[in-house]
Amino acid sequence: MAASDVAAADKVPIDLAHAPGAPATGTARTRRTDPDRRERILATTLDLVAEVGVAGVSHRKIAARADVPLGSMTYHFASMDELLHEAFTRLADAVAARFEARLGAARDHEEAVEAVVDLIHELSDGGPTSTRGNVLSYELYALAARDPRYRALTTAWMARSRRELERHFDPRITRRLDALIEGMSLHRALDEDPVDRTVTLAAVRAVVGEGDQR
């Protein structure tokens, strides 16, 4: 699954508040609360992975970027692996949600074909969001190639994508469509002269048409 960028991994704003019952005069000490700290750590982790790769992140770098105490890192996440796994789970959920939104809105077969084309181009349009999402996806794939836990994550992600495709297409061809989305998104994202929508639409129709003949 290509993945691209996505809304669930956006930065969560800091929420500051005074402790309940603190006097308005300011004569008593107040307590800073940060209920969104855990979410901000996850979002910041993905931001840093997109910039420097998994190998370049550390608890200290993430804490500094997220503006949280270093000790809170291990309070919320027992290890870097736990943090990375949850962050990439959020990424996979966000991309799967994009599939659900696009394909769920299609009212018939023709709109579903157009939705697939839309997904391919959204995931590879070269904008900051899609570029970030693609880089994060490549980092996840590299982890999945070596670690069964991350492979289970990408497998579940692909299964969700295929379930959405099966809303409109025969299960026999959903794997082909899923692979086409992945492959064309990757090619368009990395090609200096990416194919236009006409070519993408023809490719999607060819895959769907081939499946319908069996």
C-alpha positions as CSV (number, residue, x, y, z in Angstrom):
1,M,0.0,0.0,0.0
2,A,1.3,3.3,-0.9
3,A,0.9,5.4,1.3
4,S,1.0,8.8,1.5
5,D,0.3,11.5,3.8
6,V,-2.3,11.8,5.9
7,A,-4.4,13.8,8.5
8,A,-4.2,11.5,11.6
9,A,-0.5,12.1,11.9
10,D,-0.9,16.0,12.1
11,K,0.6,17.9,15.0
12,V,-1.8,18.1,18.0
13,P,-1.9,21.6,19.6
14,I,-0.7,22.0,23.1
15,D,-3.5,22.6,25.6
16,L,-2.5,24.5,28.7
17,A,-4.8,24.9,31.7
18,H,-4.6,25.8,35.4
19,A,-5.3,23.2,38.1
20,P,-8.9,23.1,39.3
21,G,-9.5,25.5,42.1
22,A,-6.5,27.7,41.6
23,P,-7.3,31.3,42.7
24,A,-7.6,33.9,40.0
25,T,-5.3,36.2,41.9
26,G,-2.2,34.1,41.0
27,T,-1.0,34.0,44.6
28,A,-1.2,30.2,44.7
29,R,1.0,27.9,42.5
30,T,-0.7,26.6,39.4
31,R,-0.1,23.3,37.7
32,R,0.6,22.9,33.9
33,T,-1.4,20.2,32.4
34,D,-0.8,18.7,29.0
35,P,-3.5,16.1,28.2
36,D,-2.4,15.9,24.5
37,R,1.2,15.1,25.3
38,R,1.0,11.5,24.2
39,E,-0.6,12.3,20.9
40,R,2.0,15.1,20.3
41,I,4.8,12.7,20.9
42,L,3.4,10.3,18.3
43,A,2.9,13.1,15.7
44,T,6.4,14.4,16.3
45,T,7.9,11.0,15.9
46,L,6.4,10.7,12.5
47,D,7.6,14.2,11.6
48,L,11.1,13.3,12.6
49,V,11.1,9.9,10.8
50,A,10.0,11.7,7.6
51,E,12.9,14.1,8.0
52,V,15.8,11.8,9.2
53,G,14.6,8.2,8.9
54,V,14.0,5.7,11.7
55,A,17.7,5.4,12.2
56,G,18.0,9.1,13.0
57,V,15.4,9.4,15.7
58,S,16.0,9.3,19.4
59,H,14.1,9.9,22.6
60,R,16.0,13.1,23.2
61,K,15.3,14.5,19.7
62,I,11.6,13.7,19.8
63,A,11.3,15.2,23.3
64,A,13.0,18.4,22.2
65,R,10.9,18.7,19.1
66,A,7.6,17.9,20.9
67,D,8.5,20.2,23.8
68,V,8.1,17.6,26.5
69,P,10.3,16.5,29.4
70,L,12.7,13.7,28.4
71,G,11.4,11.5,31.2
72,S,7.9,11.6,29.8
73,M,9.0,9.6,26.8
74,T,9.5,6.4,28.8
75,Y,6.5,7.2,30.9
76,H,4.2,7.0,27.8
77,F,6.2,4.4,25.8
78,A,8.2,1.7,27.4
79,S,10.7,1.6,24.5
80,M,11.5,3.3,21.1
81,D,10.2,0.2,19.4
82,E,6.8,0.6,21.1
83,L,6.7,4.3,20.2
84,L,7.6,3.6,16.5
85,H,5.1,0.7,16.3
86,E,2.2,2.8,17.6
87,A,3.2,5.8,15.4
88,F,3.3,3.7,12.3
89,T,0.0,2.1,13.3
90,R,-1.5,5.6,13.3
91,L,0.0,6.2,9.9
92,A,-1.6,3.0,8.5
93,D,-4.9,3.9,10.1
94,A,-4.8,7.4,8.4
95,V,-4.1,6.0,5.0
96,A,-6.8,3.3,5.4
97,A,-9.2,6.0,6.4
98,R,-8.5,7.8,3.1
99,F,-9.3,4.6,1.2
100,E,-12.6,4.3,3.2
101,A,-13.6,7.9,2.5
102,R,-12.8,7.8,-1.3
103,L,-14.3,4.4,-2.0
104,G,-17.1,4.7,0.5
105,A,-18.3,7.9,-1.4
106,A,-18.4,6.1,-4.8
107,R,-22.0,5.4,-5.7
108,D,-21.4,3.0,-8.7
109,H,-18.8,1.2,-10.6
110,E,-17.7,4.1,-12.7
111,E,-17.3,6.4,-9.6
112,A,-15.3,3.6,-7.9
113,V,-12.9,3.5,-10.9
114,E,-12.4,7.3,-10.7
115,A,-11.9,7.0,-6.9
116,V,-9.0,4.5,-7.5
117,V,-7.5,7.0,-9.9
118,D,-7.9,9.8,-7.4
119,L,-6.2,7.7,-4.7
120,I,-3.2,7.0,-6.9
121,H,-2.8,10.7,-7.8
122,E,-3.4,12.0,-4.2
123,L,-0.7,9.6,-2.9
124,S,1.8,10.8,-5.5
125,D,1.1,14.4,-6.4
126,G,4.4,15.6,-5.1
127,G,2.9,18.0,-2.6
128,P,4.3,18.2,1.0
129,T,1.6,15.9,2.4
130,S,2.0,13.1,-0.2
131,T,5.8,13.3,-0.1
132,R,5.8,13.0,3.7
133,G,3.4,10.1,3.5
134,N,5.4,8.3,0.9
135,V,8.7,8.7,2.8
136,L,7.0,7.3,5.9
137,S,5.6,4.4,4.0
138,Y,9.0,3.5,2.7
139,E,10.4,3.6,6.2
140,L,7.6,1.3,7.3
141,Y,8.2,-1.1,4.5
142,A,11.9,-1.3,5.4
143,L,11.0,-2.2,9.0
144,A,8.4,-4.7,7.8
145,A,11.0,-6.4,5.6
146,R,13.0,-7.2,8.7
147,D,10.6,-7.4,11.6
148,P,7.5,-9.7,11.7
149,R,5.7,-7.2,14.0
150,Y,5.8,-4.5,11.4
151,R,5.0,-7.0,8.7
152,A,1.8,-7.9,10.5
153,L,1.0,-4.1,10.6
154,T,1.4,-3.8,6.8
155,T,-0.5,-7.0,6.2
156,A,-3.4,-5.7,8.2
157,W,-3.2,-2.3,6.4
158,M,-3.4,-4.1,3.0
159,A,-6.3,-6.2,4.1
160,R,-8.3,-3.1,5.1
161,S,-7.5,-1.5,1.7
162,R,-8.7,-4.6,-0.1
163,R,-11.9,-4.7,1.9
164,E,-12.7,-1.2,0.7
165,L,-12.0,-2.1,-2.9
166,E,-14.3,-5.1,-2.5
167,R,-17.2,-2.7,-2.0
168,H,-17.1,-2.2,-5.8
169,F,-14.9,-4.8,-7.4
170,D,-14.8,-8.6,-7.6
171,P,-12.5,-10.0,-4.8
172,R,-10.6,-11.8,-7.5
173,I,-9.2,-8.5,-8.8
174,T,-8.9,-6.4,-5.7
175,R,-5.3,-7.7,-5.1
176,R,-4.4,-6.5,-8.6
177,L,-6.0,-3.1,-8.0
178,D,-4.2,-2.8,-4.6
179,A,-0.9,-3.7,-6.3
180,L,-1.6,-1.2,-9.1
181,I,-2.3,1.6,-6.6
182,E,0.9,0.8,-4.7
183,G,3.0,0.5,-7.9
184,M,1.7,3.5,-9.8
185,S,1.8,5.7,-6.7
186,L,5.5,4.8,-6.2
187,H,6.4,5.3,-9.8
188,R,4.6,8.7,-10.0
189,A,6.1,9.9,-6.7
190,L,9.7,9.1,-7.9
191,D,9.4,9.8,-11.6
192,E,10.6,13.2,-12.8
193,D,8.0,13.1,-15.5
194,P,5.0,11.2,-13.9
195,V,2.2,9.9,-16.1
196,D,-0.9,12.0,-16.3
197,R,-4.5,11.0,-15.3
198,T,-5.3,9.6,-18.7
199,V,-2.6,7.0,-18.4
200,T,-3.6,6.1,-14.9
201,L,-7.3,5.8,-15.8
202,A,-6.4,3.5,-18.7
203,A,-4.3,1.3,-16.4
204,V,-7.1,1.0,-13.8
205,R,-9.6,0.1,-16.6
206,A,-7.2,-2.5,-18.0
207,V,-6.9,-4.2,-14.6
208,V,-10.6,-4.1,-13.9
209,G,-11.4,-5.3,-17.4
210,E,-9.0,-8.2,-17.2
211,G,-10.6,-9.4,-14.0
212,D,-14.1,-9.2,-15.4
213,Q,-13.2,-11.6,-18.2
214,R,-12.3,-14.4,-15.9
